[in-house]
Amino acid sequence: MLRPDLLSHDLIPERDLVVHRSDELNEITQAFDPVLDGRAPMNLFLFGPSGVGKTMTARIAVDELEQEAAVSTSYVNCRSTTSHLSSRSDLTRVTTRRSRTGGSEDCI
């Protein structure tokens, strides 16, 4: 049976539904461990060919972090922007809006 919702860019699947990415998920979540102690997380650089699951894996890890700790995150899809500057502008806008309203926005 075809499930179009599984192809949505907004879908963040459960960890156990993702195959062949457990090592990567563990590495990302370990990089976020300092956040649980109120410290800054490690910097991450995810790279690889298109379509291998970089964004999905990172979004699963971030979703788990949000559930485990009192943090909020923002997601900016840089493919929908026209330049590095507009990507930064989008991220700044989301962060500023969140700090003013106390709300949480996951995606723009």
Secondary structure as UniProt FT lines:
FT   HELIX           4..7
FT   TURN            9..10
FT   HELIX           15..17
FT   HELIX           22..36
FT   TURN            37..38
FT   TURN            50..51
FT   HELIX           54..68
FT   HELIX           78..80
FT   HELIX           84..101
//
